[in-house]
Amino acid sequence: MAPIPVAAAILVLLGAAVTLRATHGRLTVVGLGVALLGLPLAVGGIPDPLVLAFRTVAILLALLLLDHAVRRTTSLIGPIHLGGTTEVAIVLAAWLLGLILGSTMPDARGAAIALATAVALGTAGLTLQWFGHDTLRRGCGAMFALAAGATAVPAFGGAEGAALELALAGTLLAVAGATAWLAVVGGRVRHDLELADRPRDLRDAG
Amino acid sequence: MALLALLVVAAAGAAGTFLARGRAAMAAGVGIAALAVFAVTAAAMPPDATLSVGAAQLVVTPYARLWLTAAAVALLAVEVVSQVHGGQRDLPFAALGGLGAAAVALTVTDAAAAVLAVTAAGCLGLVATLGGHVTMPTLRVSADGLRGVAVAGAGAVLAVAWIGDDAIFLSSGAVAVGVLLMAAALALRLGAVPLHVPLARLVETARLVAVPLAAAWLPATFAIVGLGWAQLVPAPVAGDLAGPRLIVALVAVVTIAAASVVEILDDDLARILGYGLVADGGFVLLALAAADPAVWPAARTWLLCLALSRTVMTLAILGLDGAHGTRRVRELHGWLRRTPSLGIALAASVLVGIGLPGMLPFEARRTLAVLAVGEPLGALVLILGALPLLPLARLAWVGVQVPGPAVAAGGSERPVMPPADATKPSTARLAGARTIVRRAALAWQLDRVPIASAVTGLLALAALAVALGVGGLAEAAAGRPPGAGPTPGL
């Protein structure tokens, strides 16, 4: 196995684990950033510098939008329903499963590390979507799921063209924008990022 | 260059409306101007205009041009009517951003990039769903909408990755998995049963002016991209896809039947609209259930009619709500006497959405139903799909009766004559142009109901013209699908 994709895949997993476990909004955003910025290298091959630069700038802008939303509302978010450790274990198991599936693919065009990373990231995205109960985690889950889908294209032997990279960059930015907008508008209603029913804040609760 | 100009108009318009969103009137003005320019630019694009992005291209097809023009005109009408009813600050930004991303999705030759672009459009469209007084339920339906858009997009990209141009796996089982994955993504995005709750709640809870963009045009664009992939998906090397097609057909028929029954039982026009959209999604799924290639042009024809019909219906409901302060059928006695233009618009929306034998939407729906489930079940599906005519007939019956309290106290479409001193130009101080502007501003203040009805009526007539074949919808729908790879010779 080539060392760069393996190292990048570990970085992506670390980022996903931080996003799943963190209960501080800005740390969640940092984890998301580490995972998304490391992802192109986990796919294998050296990306086109111009496309990589565009994608990096788009991801940094997306992170900036999410960080802005967190700072406008609250830094503290509740733990995910299943528990961060359980989620991380599920994502690691998904990565291993993806690696096994990728290694047994009947065609040399398939990429095992890329497939494993896509499966792990997709699992992280779906669990964040279903078990996350705040706007930030929902947004991070959406970005993970879409990035996983795009990573699956080269993982299954498809061509990873500039159009796909640019479209992914634009989509991640659009998801981050919509998430930040939801967070800021929601923050006006109840001063935090929660979507579940509970008192508006401690003053209301008292 | 024409396509680049279109994308620049969308980007500049979205940026302009975003920067001006602190000033509602300016944002609305920029948005209306940008949508008008977008519509003109889209209509002026030559067929087969291209733009290269690496190995992929953006290629303008007649269908993409017609779709983008129709969408821009429809959303322009929505924005004007929205301003009549108090405005929705984020709508122009969401509409222009969504249209720009949809333009990329409908023209790019890379199927995965097309799915991602239409997912970005869906996310931008959701920005329009909140506005004014925000509550937790409205926030939650928007968040659920974002989840639906993202998960459907991820599922569709995965299907494209799994069975792409040069797929590794081409057994019947592998292709079946890809088709079912795309069907699930379409079902989630279009709100098919049992995944209909987010869409129904979005239409019921969110601002009604956002419905055409977030629940009709952008989901329909997603369907065009998804069905384009399905049209090009390679046949399995052995076996067939009878099993997955049967499952998809079953989901589609149950969706049409259940949503139509809910429409009959309900009294709230917004809920009737919401479940109408759910039933429309069932007809789209029928395209995936059919094996005959004749289904693809029919599906593309139906998708444009669906979006136009639901836009007109939304504007008519907004008009009724704005004029009479209610959208419940039982409180709308006599509405047709006070707002007849809205009645004409609703009738046009029915003709565009269901149609009469010989009309494009009717024939498209018949083709979808018959090719998916055969005869005589196809005829039954067609009848089930026409059940929403019953609540609309009830609405018409209520409308011709003596006006009830809500309608009697509400507005009518008769223009209000401005006060004499306001119409009399003071030539000594005011130039003619200023007088015209002043009269227009006064008319805007006094005649909101007639203006909204007029805009709705004009859009209804335009939609009817498209459904009758003006603009070449039938020929355009028979062309190449989005994501079809680079055009030969380019």
Chai-1 contact restraints between the chains, C-beta under 6 A:
chainA,res_idxA,chainB,res_idxB,connection_type,confidence,min_distance_angstrom,max_distance_angstrom,comment,restraint_id
A,D107,B,I168,contact,1.0,0.0,6.0,A-B,restraint_1
A,Q129,B,R147,contact,1.0,0.0,6.0,A-B,restraint_2
A,R138,B,A143,contact,1.0,0.0,6.0,A-B,restraint_3
A,R138,B,R147,contact,1.0,0.0,6.0,A-B,restraint_4
A,A142,B,A150,contact,1.0,0.0,6.0,A-B,restraint_5
A,A145,B,A150,contact,1.0,0.0,6.0,A-B,restraint_6
A,A145,B,A154,contact,1.0,0.0,6.0,A-B,restraint_7
A,L146,B,G153,contact,1.0,0.0,6.0,A-B,restraint_8
A,L146,B,A154,contact,1.0,0.0,6.0,A-B,restraint_9
A,G149,B,A154,contact,1.0,0.0,6.0,A-B,restraint_10
A,G149,B,V157,contact,1.0,0.0,6.0,A-B,restraint_11
A,G149,B,L158,contact,1.0,0.0,6.0,A-B,restraint_12
A,A152,B,L158,contact,1.0,0.0,6.0,A-B,restraint_13
A,A152,B,A161,contact,1.0,0.0,6.0,A-B,restraint_14
A,V153,B,A112,contact,1.0,0.0,6.0,A-B,restraint_15
A,V153,B,A161,contact,1.0,0.0,6.0,A-B,restraint_16
A,F156,B,A161,contact,1.0,0.0,6.0,A-B,restraint_17
A,F156,B,I168,contact,1.0,0.0,6.0,A-B,restraint_18
A,G157,B,I168,contact,1.0,0.0,6.0,A-B,restraint_19
A,G158,B,A161,contact,1.0,0.0,6.0,A-B,restraint_20
A,G158,B,G164,contact,1.0,0.0,6.0,A-B,restraint_21
A,G161,B,G54,contact,1.0,0.0,6.0,A-B,restraint_22
A,G161,B,A55,contact,1.0,0.0,6.0,A-B,restraint_23
A,G161,B,A56,contact,1.0,0.0,6.0,A-B,restraint_24
A,G161,B,D110,contact,1.0,0.0,6.0,A-B,restraint_25
A,A162,B,V53,contact,1.0,0.0,6.0,A-B,restraint_26
A,A162,B,G54,contact,1.0,0.0,6.0,A-B,restraint_27
A,A163,B,V53,contact,1.0,0.0,6.0,A-B,restraint_28
A,A163,B,G54,contact,1.0,0.0,6.0,A-B,restraint_29
A,A163,B,A56,contact,1.0,0.0,6.0,A-B,restraint_30
A,A163,B,V108,contact,1.0,0.0,6.0,A-B,restraint_31
A,A163,B,D110,contact,1.0,0.0,6.0,A-B,restraint_32
A,A163,B,A113,contact,1.0,0.0,6.0,A-B,restraint_33
A,L164,B,D110,contact,1.0,0.0,6.0,A-B,restraint_34
A,L164,B,A112,contact,1.0,0.0,6.0,A-B,restraint_35
A,L164,B,A113,contact,1.0,0.0,6.0,A-B,restraint_36
A,A167,B,A113,contact,1.0,0.0,6.0,A-B,restraint_37
A,A167,B,L116,contact,1.0,0.0,6.0,A-B,restraint_38
A,A167,B,A117,contact,1.0,0.0,6.0,A-B,restraint_39
A,L168,B,L116,contact,1.0,0.0,6.0,A-B,restraint_40
A,G170,B,A120,contact,1.0,0.0,6.0,A-B,restraint_41
A,T171,B,L116,contact,1.0,0.0,6.0,A-B,restraint_42
A,T171,B,T119,contact,1.0,0.0,6.0,A-B,restraint_43
A,T171,B,A120,contact,1.0,0.0,6.0,A-B,restraint_44
A,A174,B,A120,contact,1.0,0.0,6.0,A-B,restraint_45
A,A174,B,C123,contact,1.0,0.0,6.0,A-B,restraint_46
A,A174,B,L124,contact,1.0,0.0,6.0,A-B,restraint_47
A,V175,B,C123,contact,1.0,0.0,6.0,A-B,restraint_48
A,A178,B,C123,contact,1.0,0.0,6.0,A-B,restraint_49
A,A178,B,L126,contact,1.0,0.0,6.0,A-B,restraint_50
A,A178,B,L146,contact,1.0,0.0,6.0,A-B,restraint_51
A,W181,B,V127,contact,1.0,0.0,6.0,A-B,restraint_52
A,L182,B,S142,contact,1.0,0.0,6.0,A-B,restraint_53
A,L182,B,A143,contact,1.0,0.0,6.0,A-B,restraint_54
A,V185,B,L130,contact,1.0,0.0,6.0,A-B,restraint_55
A,V185,B,V134,contact,1.0,0.0,6.0,A-B,restraint_56
A,G186,B,L139,contact,1.0,0.0,6.0,A-B,restraint_57
A,V189,B,V134,contact,1.0,0.0,6.0,A-B,restraint_58
A,L195,B,R140,contact,1.0,0.0,6.0,A-B,restraint_59
A,L195,B,A143,contact,1.0,0.0,6.0,A-B,restraint_60
